[in-house]
Amino acid sequence: MLPATFKLCAAISYQHLRNMSGLRRQAAVAISQELSRLACRSVGPGAWIHQVRRRSSLLSSRLEEKPFSEMEMSYIKQGEEALQKSLSILGDQDGWKTETVVDNGDKVLSKVLPDVGKVFRLEVVVDQPLDAVYGELVDNMEQMGDWNPSVEEVKILQKIGKDTVITHEKAAATPGNIVGPRDFVSVRCAKRRGSTCVLAGMATKYGAMPEQEGFIRAENGPTCMILRPLPGSPSQTKLTWLLSIDLKGWLPKTIINQVLSQTQVAFAAHLRERLARAAAA
């Protein structure tokens, strides 16, 4: 039996057979059964047999996990693309021009990219540790409308794995209703690499959330936020926000640029207030 079992294992090592989940399950079960028989004939308990059996059982359980669908994989890929493109944009230090500088040091920069248009870059330092900022922006994402006046509502439509979500966001009306009601459907992914967190996203299509009456479906992306502990001060967080939005409709670019840069500055102020209240609670 044992030679036949290992022949089966050798067979699934070939790429065209590795994708056959039934064959993989058969191999895992066969290994477990054969090891059990060996254990019964053995003088001692055989620690190595126990260890391999445990791992084969783990393999069997993992083979039963539901794989991502083709559509889910496409969303995951979109999130990764948004992340990589955002980091590429932020990594190029040339061509950035100052839009706004606040007394507390917050600043907004911008540049024009041939394939994207005008993008904005907010750079701020928040007097809260990274975990607190990350928790507010990711774990409590749907509560953003409670503290950010620019957002009416954020709703998670679907979670895909541990890193990717599909969201629907309604933008709050601007003063004087200059821009008008906008909403967004986006794919977002959150990656944590060591002491750095990257939250990236871009516009996507989602069949269960078609265009809504009374709203213009705007598009964002690539966009991302990068969170890092401030060097030498782990209780503070450096936040960089790349913003790229196509608001659609007939809007003068001067108005759009003014609204977006002001939105970023206001976001930083409201985020600080939210974090301070949470820390004091």
C-alpha positions as CSV (number, residue, x, y, z in Angstrom):
1,M,0.0,0.0,0.0
2,L,2.7,2.4,0.9
3,P,4.5,2.4,-2.5
4,A,1.1,3.0,-4.2
5,T,0.4,5.9,-1.8
6,F,3.7,7.6,-2.7
7,K,3.1,7.1,-6.4
8,L,-0.2,9.0,-5.9
9,C,1.7,11.8,-4.2
10,A,4.2,11.9,-7.0
11,A,1.4,12.2,-9.5
12,I,-0.1,15.3,-7.9
13,S,3.3,17.0,-8.0
14,Y,2.7,17.6,-11.7
15,Q,1.1,21.0,-12.4
16,H,-1.7,19.7,-14.6
17,L,-2.7,17.2,-11.9
18,R,-2.2,19.5,-8.9
19,N,-5.3,21.5,-9.8
20,M,-7.5,18.4,-9.3
21,S,-8.8,19.0,-5.8
22,G,-10.3,15.5,-5.6
23,L,-7.0,13.9,-6.3
24,R,-5.3,16.0,-3.7
25,R,-7.9,14.9,-1.1
26,Q,-7.4,11.3,-2.1
27,A,-3.7,11.6,-1.5
28,A,-4.1,13.3,1.9
29,V,-6.6,10.6,3.1
30,A,-4.4,7.8,1.8
31,I,-1.3,9.1,3.6
32,S,-3.3,9.4,6.9
33,Q,-4.6,5.9,6.6
34,E,-1.2,4.4,5.8
35,L,0.5,6.2,8.7
36,S,-2.1,4.9,11.1
37,R,-1.4,1.3,10.0
38,L,2.4,2.0,10.5
39,A,1.7,3.4,13.9
40,C,-0.1,0.2,15.0
41,R,2.8,-2.0,13.9
42,S,5.5,0.2,15.5
43,V,7.0,-0.5,18.9
44,G,6.8,3.1,20.0
45,P,4.3,5.8,19.4
46,G,6.4,7.3,16.6
47,A,6.4,11.1,17.1
48,W,7.3,11.7,13.5
49,I,4.2,9.7,12.4
50,H,2.0,11.8,14.6
51,Q,3.4,15.0,13.3
52,V,3.0,14.0,9.6
53,R,-0.6,12.8,10.3
54,R,-1.4,16.1,11.9
55,R,-0.1,18.0,8.9
56,S,-2.0,15.7,6.5
57,S,-5.2,16.3,8.4
58,L,-4.6,20.1,8.2
59,L,-4.0,19.7,4.5
60,S,-7.3,17.8,4.1
61,S,-9.2,20.6,6.0
62,R,-7.6,23.3,3.9
63,L,-8.6,21.4,0.7
64,E,-12.2,21.8,1.8
65,E,-12.0,25.6,2.1
66,K,-14.0,27.5,-0.5
67,P,-11.7,29.0,-3.1
68,F,-12.3,32.6,-4.5
69,S,-14.6,32.9,-7.5
70,E,-13.4,34.4,-10.7
71,M,-15.2,37.6,-9.9
72,E,-13.7,37.8,-6.4
73,M,-10.2,37.2,-7.8
74,S,-10.8,40.1,-10.3
75,Y,-11.6,42.4,-7.3
76,I,-8.5,41.3,-5.4
77,K,-6.4,42.0,-8.5
78,Q,-8.0,45.4,-8.9
79,G,-7.1,46.2,-5.3
80,E,-3.5,45.1,-5.8
81,E,-3.3,47.2,-9.0
82,A,-4.6,50.3,-7.1
83,L,-2.0,49.7,-4.4
84,Q,0.9,49.3,-6.8
85,K,0.0,52.2,-9.0
86,S,-0.6,54.5,-6.0
87,L,2.8,53.6,-4.5
88,S,4.4,54.3,-7.9
89,I,2.9,57.7,-8.1
90,L,3.9,58.6,-4.5
91,G,7.4,57.2,-5.1
92,D,8.1,59.8,-7.9
93,Q,9.1,62.9,-6.0
94,D,9.4,65.1,-9.1
95,G,6.7,67.6,-10.3
96,W,4.8,68.1,-7.1
97,K,3.5,71.6,-6.5
98,T,2.2,73.1,-3.2
99,E,-1.5,73.7,-3.1
100,T,-2.1,74.5,0.6
101,V,0.0,74.7,3.8
102,V,-1.7,75.0,7.2
103,D,-0.2,76.5,10.3
104,N,0.1,73.2,12.0
105,G,2.3,71.8,9.2
106,D,-0.4,70.0,7.2
107,K,0.1,70.4,3.5
108,V,-1.4,69.5,0.3
109,L,0.6,69.0,-2.9
110,S,-0.5,68.2,-6.4
111,K,0.7,67.1,-9.8
112,V,-0.8,66.3,-13.2
113,L,-0.3,62.8,-14.6
114,P,-0.9,62.0,-18.3
115,D,-2.9,58.9,-17.7
116,V,-4.7,59.9,-14.5
117,G,-5.1,63.7,-14.4
118,K,-4.6,65.9,-11.4
119,V,-3.8,64.1,-8.2
120,F,-3.5,65.5,-4.6
121,R,-1.2,64.5,-1.8
122,L,-1.9,65.3,1.8
123,E,0.9,65.0,4.3
124,V,0.1,65.2,8.0
125,V,1.3,64.0,11.4
126,V,-1.4,62.7,13.8
127,D,-0.7,62.7,17.6
128,Q,-2.0,59.1,17.9
129,P,-0.3,55.7,17.5
130,L,-0.6,53.9,14.2
131,D,-2.9,51.2,15.6
132,A,-5.5,53.8,16.6
133,V,-5.4,55.5,13.2
134,Y,-5.6,52.2,11.3
135,G,-8.5,51.0,13.5
136,E,-10.5,54.1,12.7
137,L,-9.8,54.1,9.0
138,V,-10.2,50.4,8.4
139,D,-11.9,48.5,11.2
140,N,-14.4,51.4,11.8
141,M,-14.7,52.4,8.1
142,E,-18.5,52.4,8.1
143,Q,-18.6,54.9,11.0
144,M,-16.8,57.6,8.9
145,G,-20.0,59.4,8.2
146,D,-20.3,60.1,12.0
147,W,-17.2,62.3,12.1
148,N,-16.3,63.3,8.5
149,P,-18.7,66.0,7.2
150,S,-17.6,65.2,3.6
151,V,-19.0,61.7,3.9
152,E,-22.7,61.0,4.3
153,E,-22.4,57.2,4.4
154,V,-19.9,54.4,3.9
155,K,-21.3,50.9,3.5
156,I,-19.3,47.6,3.0
157,L,-21.0,45.7,0.2
158,Q,-18.8,42.6,0.3
159,K,-15.7,41.3,2.1
160,I,-13.3,39.2,0.1
161,G,-10.6,37.5,2.2
162,K,-9.0,39.4,4.9
163,D,-7.6,42.3,2.8
164,T,-10.2,43.3,0.3
165,V,-13.7,44.9,0.5
166,I,-16.2,46.4,-1.9
167,T,-17.7,49.7,-0.6
168,H,-20.4,52.1,-1.5
169,E,-19.8,55.7,-0.4
170,K,-22.2,58.7,-0.5
171,A,-20.5,62.1,-0.5
172,A,-22.1,64.8,1.7
173,A,-23.4,67.9,0.0
174,T,-20.8,70.7,-0.3
175,P,-21.5,74.2,1.0
176,G,-23.9,75.9,-1.4
177,N,-24.3,72.5,-3.2
178,I,-21.5,73.5,-5.6
179,V,-20.7,70.0,-6.6
180,G,-24.0,68.2,-6.1
181,P,-24.7,64.6,-4.8
182,R,-22.0,62.1,-5.7
183,D,-21.6,58.5,-4.8
184,F,-18.8,55.9,-5.4
185,V,-18.4,52.2,-5.7
186,S,-14.9,51.1,-4.9
187,V,-12.7,48.1,-4.3
188,R,-10.3,48.7,-1.3
189,C,-7.5,46.7,0.0
190,A,-5.5,47.1,3.3
191,K,-2.0,45.8,3.6
192,R,0.2,45.9,6.7
193,R,3.9,45.3,6.1
194,G,5.9,45.6,9.2
195,S,5.4,49.1,10.7
196,T,3.8,50.5,7.5
197,C,0.2,50.2,6.5
198,V,-1.2,50.9,3.0
199,L,-4.9,51.4,2.4
200,A,-5.5,51.5,-1.4
201,G,-8.6,51.7,-3.6
202,M,-10.1,52.5,-7.0
203,A,-13.4,52.6,-8.7
204,T,-15.1,49.4,-9.7
205,K,-18.3,47.9,-11.1
206,Y,-20.6,46.0,-8.7
207,G,-23.8,44.5,-10.1
208,A,-25.7,44.7,-6.8
209,M,-25.1,48.5,-6.6
210,P,-26.1,50.1,-9.9
211,E,-26.2,53.9,-10.3
212,Q,-28.6,55.5,-7.7
213,E,-31.4,57.9,-8.5
214,G,-30.4,61.5,-7.5
215,F,-26.7,60.7,-7.5
216,I,-23.9,61.1,-10.1
217,R,-21.7,58.0,-10.0
218,A,-18.2,59.5,-9.6
219,E,-15.0,57.5,-9.8
220,N,-11.9,57.5,-7.6
221,G,-8.5,56.0,-8.0
222,P,-6.0,55.1,-7.8
223,T,-6.0,56.4,-4.3
224,C,-4.3,55.3,-1.1
225,M,-3.3,56.2,2.5
226,I,0.1,55.3,3.9
227,L,0.5,55.1,7.7
228,R,3.9,55.0,9.4
229,P,5.0,55.7,12.9
230,L,6.8,59.0,13.1
231,P,10.6,58.3,13.3
232,G,11.7,58.7,16.9
233,S,8.1,59.1,18.2
234,P,6.0,55.9,17.9
235,S,3.1,57.5,19.6
236,Q,2.6,59.7,16.5
237,T,1.7,58.6,13.0
238,K,2.7,60.1,9.6
239,L,-0.2,59.9,7.2
240,T,0.1,60.4,3.5
241,W,-3.1,60.5,1.4
242,L,-3.0,60.3,-2.4
243,L,-6.4,61.4,-3.7
244,S,-7.5,61.0,-7.3
245,I,-11.1,61.6,-8.2
246,D,-13.2,62.1,-11.4
247,L,-16.3,63.8,-10.1
248,K,-18.0,63.5,-13.5
249,G,-20.6,66.0,-14.7
250,W,-20.0,69.5,-15.9
251,L,-17.8,71.1,-13.3
252,P,-15.0,73.8,-13.8
253,K,-11.6,72.4,-13.0
254,T,-10.8,75.3,-10.7
255,I,-13.8,74.5,-8.5
256,I,-12.9,70.8,-8.4
257,N,-9.3,71.5,-7.5
258,Q,-10.4,73.9,-4.7
259,V,-12.9,71.5,-3.3
260,L,-10.6,68.5,-3.3
261,S,-7.7,70.2,-1.6
262,Q,-10.0,71.7,1.1
263,T,-11.5,68.3,1.6
264,Q,-8.1,66.8,2.4
265,V,-7.3,69.5,4.9
266,A,-10.7,69.2,6.6
267,F,-10.3,65.4,6.7
268,A,-7.1,65.7,8.7
269,A,-8.7,68.1,11.2
270,H,-11.8,65.9,11.7
271,L,-9.7,62.7,12.0
272,R,-7.7,64.3,14.8
273,E,-10.9,65.3,16.7
274,R,-12.3,61.8,16.3
275,L,-9.1,60.1,17.5
276,A,-8.8,62.5,20.5
277,R,-12.4,61.7,21.6
278,A,-11.8,58.0,21.3
279,A,-8.6,58.2,23.3
280,A,-10.3,60.2,26.0
281,A,-13.3,57.9,26.3
